[in-house]
Amino acid sequence: MKTVLTYGTFDLFHIGHVRLLERLSKLGDRLIVGVSTDEFNQSKGKKCLIPYAQRAEIVAAVKYVDTVIPERSWDQKVDDIRKYDVDVFAMGSDWEGRFDDLKEYCEVVYLPRTEGVSTTEIKSLLTAFDSERVQQIKNALDLLNNVAKDLT
């Protein structure tokens, strides 16, 4: 069995995430996804709109994903590779070269991002709205996430 491991925040889950997870799943037989915890994101200076537990549940509901684990620190990758007997570590191409040190433990692959969609761009669009409008959008996203979960 060939095991693939990736990590991400997966805030404001969108079609780019789905397509990335689908491509990652085709690299092996089992896909493990580390979802960054709120505390870890905070230590990186990132603010998430969707709490960790919900982001992990959304990712776990995707048919391409076999296992979701919490990503609590930068340092856990080697331990996770060993613990889960990982064959391929894969990330989006925006991380190109940053994880090459893991090549001594497994194959390292960088996949192209989905064109035309990015969480960063979505978040910058959201800042154009006032807080009431942002809350309405968050409520709509929660509703969409629940509907998507019901469909999987």
C-alpha positions in Angstrom: 0.0 0.0 0.0 1.4 3.4 -1.0 0.6 6.2 1.5 0.5 9.9 0.7 0.7 12.6 3.3 -0.1 16.3 2.9 -0.8 19.2 5.2 -2.9 22.4 5.0 -5.2 24.8 6.7 -8.2 24.2 4.5 -10.0 27.4 5.6 -12.9 28.5 3.4 -12.9 25.1 1.7 -13.3 25.6 -2.1 -12.9 23.7 -5.4 -9.2 24.2 -5.4 -9.0 22.1 -2.2 -11.1 19.4 -3.7 -9.0 19.2 -6.9 -5.8 19.2 -4.9 -7.0 16.4 -2.7 -8.2 14.4 -5.7 -4.8 14.7 -7.4 -3.0 13.8 -4.2 -5.2 10.7 -3.8 -4.1 9.5 -7.2 -0.4 9.4 -6.1 -1.1 6.4 -3.9 -3.6 4.1 -2.2 -4.1 6.0 1.0 -4.3 9.8 1.6 -3.5 11.2 5.0 -4.2 14.9 5.5 -2.8 17.0 8.3 -5.1 19.9 9.1 -3.5 22.8 10.9 -4.9 23.5 14.3 -6.0 26.9 15.3 -3.1 27.2 17.7 -0.6 26.3 15.1 -2.1 28.7 12.6 -1.9 31.4 15.3 1.8 30.7 15.8 2.3 31.3 12.0 0.3 34.6 12.2 -2.7 33.1 10.3 -6.3 33.8 11.3 -8.9 31.2 10.3 -12.5 31.9 9.8 -13.5 28.3 10.3 -12.5 26.6 13.6 -10.1 23.6 13.4 -12.8 20.9 14.4 -15.0 22.0 11.5 -12.2 22.2 9.0 -11.0 18.7 10.0 -14.6 17.4 9.7 -15.0 18.9 6.2 -11.7 17.5 5.0 -12.6 14.1 6.5 -15.9 14.1 4.6 -14.1 14.4 1.2 -14.1 11.0 -0.6 -10.5 11.2 -1.6 -9.3 11.5 2.1 -8.7 8.4 4.2 -7.4 9.8 7.4 -7.2 13.3 9.0 -4.7 14.2 11.6 -4.0 17.5 13.5 -1.0 19.5 12.4 0.3 21.0 15.6 3.8 22.1 14.6 6.4 22.3 11.7 8.5 19.7 13.5 6.0 16.8 13.4 6.4 15.9 9.7 9.3 13.5 10.1 7.5 11.8 13.0 4.3 11.5 11.0 6.2 10.1 8.0 7.6 7.4 10.2 4.4 6.8 12.2 2.2 6.4 9.1 4.8 4.7 6.9 4.5 7.4 4.3 5.8 6.9 0.8 5.0 10.3 -0.7 4.9 13.7 1.0 3.1 16.2 -1.3 2.2 19.9 -1.1 1.0 22.6 -3.4 3.6 24.2 -5.7 3.6 27.4 -3.7 5.7 25.4 -1.2 8.2 24.3 -3.9 11.6 23.4 -2.3 10.6 24.1 1.3 10.3 20.4 2.2 13.1 18.9 0.2 14.8 17.9 3.4 12.1 15.2 3.8 13.5 13.4 0.7 15.7 11.3 2.9 12.5 9.8 4.4 10.2 9.5 1.4 9.4 10.9 -2.1 8.6 14.7 -2.1 6.1 16.0 -4.7 4.9 19.6 -5.3 1.6 19.8 -7.3 0.4 22.9 -9.2 -2.3 24.9 -7.5 -5.8 25.2 -9.1 -5.9 28.3 -11.3 -8.2 31.1 -10.5 -9.1 30.2 -6.8 -7.3 30.9 -3.6 -8.3 31.2 0.1 -6.1 34.3 0.4 -7.9 36.0 -2.5 -11.3 35.0 -1.0 -10.3 36.4 2.4 -9.1 39.7 0.9 -12.5 40.0 -0.9 -14.3 39.4 2.5 -12.5 42.3 4.1 -14.4 44.6 1.7 -17.6 43.7 3.6 -18.7 45.1 6.9 -18.9 42.7 9.9 -22.6 42.1 9.5 -22.1 41.0 5.9 -19.2 38.8 6.9 -21.3 37.1 9.5 -24.0 36.4 6.8 -21.4 35.0 4.5 -20.0 32.8 7.3 -23.5 31.5 8.0 -24.0 30.8 4.3 -20.7 28.9 4.2 -21.7 26.8 7.2 -24.9 26.0 5.5 -23.1 25.0 2.3 -20.6 22.9 4.3 -23.5 21.1 5.9 -25.1 20.4 2.6 -21.8 19.2 1.1 -21.3 16.9 4.0 -24.8 15.4 3.5 -23.9 14.8 -0.2 -20.7 12.8 0.6 
